[in-house]
Amino acid sequence: MRKDFLLFLTAATLLQADWKSDMLEQGTELYNNAKNKTVTLYKELKPAAPGKKESKEAHMNALWDTLLPQLEEGLDYTDKLEKAPESAWIGSDKKDIQEDIDKVFNKIINTLVEDDFMAYKKEINSLEQDILANKNTVAFYREKKISAPLQSSIKTTKADYAAKIEALQEENRQYQARITQVKGKLIRQFSDIGVTLTPEQINVLLSRVDGDDIIQMALMMDVLKHITSQIMVLMKENHEDLGYAKKYYGLHLVTLELVVYIQQKYVDKVDRRYIPKIDAIMFEAQKMVGETQRLADSEISERRRRIYQKNMQTQKLTVHVAELYKQDLITSKISMINAMKITKRNLMLARNTYKTVVLSADLYELISQSRNMFSEVSKIQVPSIVPFENMQIQKKYYELTKLIEKK
C-alpha cells in the first residue's frame, strides 16, 4: 500500500512539474503576445517620425529655429576670440574662449544627432536583439521538443513546439526584412548627398567601429548645407543692410568652423582611440599564435596537434582581419584629412572676408560657392568601402568592433 502511494505521489509530482512547465510557457507566450500588441499599438499611435508626414524642407526649417540661437552664440564667441589676449590673469583668454566655442559646437552636434538622424541605428539594434531573443527561444523549444509527447491534451506536444518554432522563425524573417528596409533608407540618404553605396558597403559601414561617426558626419553635412541655403535666403532678403549681411556671413563662418571641428574630432578619435585599441588586439592575437604554435610543436598526440593547428588558423584570421581593419581606419583618416584641407581653405577665406567689410552681393556669392563645398567634402570624407570577401571575415570584423568598443 505504501509503495503504491509513493508511486502515485511521484507520478503526481512529475505531472505537476510538467503542468507548471507548460503553464510557464503559456504564460510567457501570453506575455509576449501582449507585449507585441502593445508595441504595435504604440507604433500606430505615436507621432510619425520627421520626414514621414512633413517634407524634408519643412523639417529643415523647423530645425533652423533650434540651431539659429546656437550658431549666434558661436558667432559671439568667435568675435570675442579675435579680440581676446593669448593669456590673461583676469578675464578670459583665447584658450578659455576656445573652450566655450567647443562647448557650443558639441551642443550643436548633439542637436543634430538627437534630431532622429541616428534612429536607424537604434532600430537595427532593436531588431537584431529581437532576432537573437527569438533564436534563444527557438533553441529552448527544440530542447523541450525532444522529450515532448506526440499527442496530449494537457502537455505541449512535438507538433506544438514545431509550430512555435516556425512562428518565431517567420517573425525573424520579418525582422530581417525590416532591417533591409532600414538599410535601404540609409542608402537613399547617402544618395541625397551625392554618395552612392551598395547594400554590401552599408553592411561594412555598420560593422565598423567608426561607422556611426562616418554616417553621422555625412548626415550633419547635409543639414549644414541646408542651413547655408537658409542663410543665403536671409542675406538676399536683407541685401541692403550691410550689418545684417555681415552677421549672416558670420553664421556661415561658424558652420565652417563647426565642420573643421567635427572632422578634427574624427581624426583624433581614430589616432587616439581606435588605432591603439586595434594594435592591442593584434598584439594579443599574435602572441596567442606564438603560444599555440609552441604547444603544437611540443604535443605528441596527432589528434591534439590537429586541434592546435585549427585553433591557430582562427587566431591567424583574427590577426589578418585586424590588419585589414587598421588599414581601413587609416584610409578613412586620410580621406577625412583631405576633406578637412578643402574645408580649411574655405574657412581661411571666410575668416578673411568676415574681417573685411565688403558688399553684401559679394558675401552672397561666396556663400553660394561654399555651399557646393559641403557636397564635395561629403563625397571625399566618406571613405572608399570594399565589401567583405566572405561571411567569415564579416563575422570576425564585427567581433573586432565589439572588442574595440569594450577596451
Secondary structure, DSSP 4 states (H G I P E B T S, - for coil): -HHHHHHHHHHHHHHHHHHHHHHHHHHHHHHHHHHHHHHHHHHHHSPPPTTTSS-HHHHHHHHHHHHHHHHHHHHHHHHHHHHS-S--SSS--HHHHHHHHHHHHHHHHHHHIIIIITHHHHHHHHHHHHHHHHHHHHHHHHHHHHH--SS-SSS--HHHHHHHHHHHHHHHHHHHHHHHHHHHHHHHHHHHTT----HHHHHHHHHSTTHHHHHHHHHHHHHHHHHHHHHHHHHHHTTT-HHHHHHHHHHHHHHHHHHHHHHHHHHHHIIIIIHHHHHHHHHHHHHHHHHHHHHHHH---HHHHHHHHHHHHHHHHHHHHHHHHHHHHHHHHHHHHHHHHHHHHHHHHHHHHHHS---HHHHHHHHHHHHHHHHHHHHHHS---PPPSSHHHHHHHHHHHHHHHH-
